Amino acid sequence: MSHFTVTATDGAARAGILRTGHGDVRTPAFMPVGTKGTVKSLDPDELRAVGSQIILGNTYHLHFRPGDELIAELGSLHAFSGWDGPILTDSGGFQVFSLRDTLLAVDDDGVTFRSVYDGAPERFTPELAAQIQRNLGSDIAMCLDVCPPAGVTRAELEEVVRRTSLWAARQRQTDRADGQLVFGITQGAADEELRRRSIEELVALDFDGYALGGLAVGESREEMFAATTWAAPLLPPERPRYFMGIGDAEGILRVIGAGIDLFDCVLPTRTARTGSALTGSGRLNLKNARFARDPRPLEEGCGCPACARFSRAYIRHLINQEELLGLRLLSLHNLHFLLELTAGARAAIERGELRAYTAERLSRLAARPQEDPWDS
Amino acid sequence: MSHFTVTATDGAARAGILRTGHGDVRTPAFMPVGTKGTVKSLDPDELRAVGSQIILGNTYHLHFRPGDELIAELGSLHAFSGWDGPILTDSGGFQVFSLRDTLLAVDDDGVTFRSVYDGAPERFTPELAAQIQRNLGSDIAMCLDVCPPAGVTRAELEEVVRRTSLWAARQRQTDRADGQLVFGITQGAADEELRRRSIEELVALDFDGYALGGLAVGESREEMFAATTWAAPLLPPERPRYFMGIGDAEGILRVIGAGIDLFDCVLPTRTARTGSALTGSGRLNLKNARFARDPRPLEEGCGCPACARFSRAYIRHLINQEELLGLRLLSLHNLHFLLELTAGARAAIERGELRAYTAERLSRLAARPQEDPWDS
């Protein structure tokens, strides 16, 4: 049996089942980000309670702290962190290239940078990215890719695509952990010819899934969605498709509509750290004085553990006093919101009603001016 | 039926049941401290899971943030915080007098100080302390007392006792929330004559319970235990006795042995914030490199949620990376440790074996040099 089955389609959108060594994932699926082996402030039971199916781990950070060899010694990232469901690990490429002050040199062999932990020079290669992820024992490993900043020239972008394919070919030859799936990452920004070339070169290497990388940085939102719409169908339909780094409600619905199966973002927990709640009608900034005496839950009708018991007034008090429970409750709510939104989209695809579902959710979001979903 | 029943005695120690408007408390009982309407980092379900029967709220802090009137408007501190069990609120006296940079003046009418929140001059009187606690709707309200610093002269201490009795008499005349119990606080440090006078004056006012205040500051540990040993029996046996501010394992066992029923301390959560775990054989500083690859739970055989699933290595990683889950797991464990220690003492009293239980627990603690329980 293949590791991925499309069970329903609705236009370009698909619902499916992704099978991993730690259980099935019903797609489309939002993946909460557990950068350092913990989704900030939450424990595994809470992650389950809000509907998480699969979480992310971070190759870069776990390699340096506490060390992937230490994690291997203690079993795997699952055993270490207590999350026994599926885990996808990124390759570290995004961190190496986005923490730009620390980037030292890139060549065909790999990338040299200074560790954010101690400033020591370090080097990542496709082989090391594979080895770290083997040590972490993740269910899905990602290829090391070159992540260009916004505004590179076309010649530079062409070089990004060439090097990313070169690295992917090398990583494809490495050993993997038992049952580990490996996904390739395509680059090319919103340049149709280069993205197509990247996809063709990656698909020729026959990965277990494919990501659209480098789209959530640089492009305008509309360019990003447009590119996703033409790029996703270029990927093989029988393999899962992962859009890296999107997590606002509109973005999730639009990439699902374009045929994306997996996506991740730190937005729900980062938004919580700014004291804001995601709701069906936009964001609530709990620091706003109008919530001081508000006995209502963050969102009426929400089934999350925060809304089941606590008022906006109480959560506002916790946030203002920098009490950690406030951060937890907002993180729980925000994750639940995006996971529920995604589950709703999945059900809508199964009914063939994604267009109506998307329109209804977006019209509710638009009914009240939403704060900029990119501001955090 | 009285609100307090002694169900067993063992030497000076007692086991009993304290009945409140939000349920019974089996004594001796350790009370976790929820200063600002939350026991730091934990939610009500977690507090229950580790065996909390009653928690503390803080009159001073809740008066200023979010405001006791706001809490009253939303129901009570129970409704506001989601903890539906018994709550004891302190009177604010300890904060007013211990945040000494902010103390402005004390007279027979009350005490003037600068709020730590905005520096504005504020005044507490017995009547206001009662009113705030009425608004909070706590199950047990405490009298406003004068808390002297260490090293006051005997004349100053005599004045503390006089004024504390004066204030207690006034607070005794105030209205209370429905079903609210009110406890008096005795002063006098370790001066036998003054402590005896304070107790007699307070007992004459007929409170629902009595606290030994001002013993956990100033005196040496041995003087403090000696004073507790002669002072506790001066309190009426049919009323609950509360030792304010003790929470290390040895201290808990010794005040229980002296006949104390209730005690509180921020030590378990504060110790967690320093990255340390309380165990039967002393403290573990998780930052110590020797725990980096330690697959064992914080304490073998411990039934707390942290020990059920997570290793020392993982918790150390979380602490070192300042991940909030680490603080939560240590807080859960440390509270569970003290609550379990106290439950064990209660069971030992019921069997008439407190002396042996205390000796066994203290010998295990002494087997490995314990870090100073007062260092945090």
Interface residues (C-beta under 8 A of the other chain):
Chain A: K36 G37 T38 K40 S41 L42 D43 P44 R65 P66 L70 E73 L74 F80 S81 G82 A292 R293 P295 R309 F310 S311 A313 Y314 R316 H317 L318 N320 Q321 E323 L324 L325 L327 R328 L329
Chain B: K36 G37 T38 K40 S41 L42 D43 P44 R65 P66 L70 E73 L74 F80 S81 G82 A292 R293 P295 R309 F310 S311 A313 Y314 R316 H317 L318 N320 Q321 E323 L324 L325 L327 R328 L329
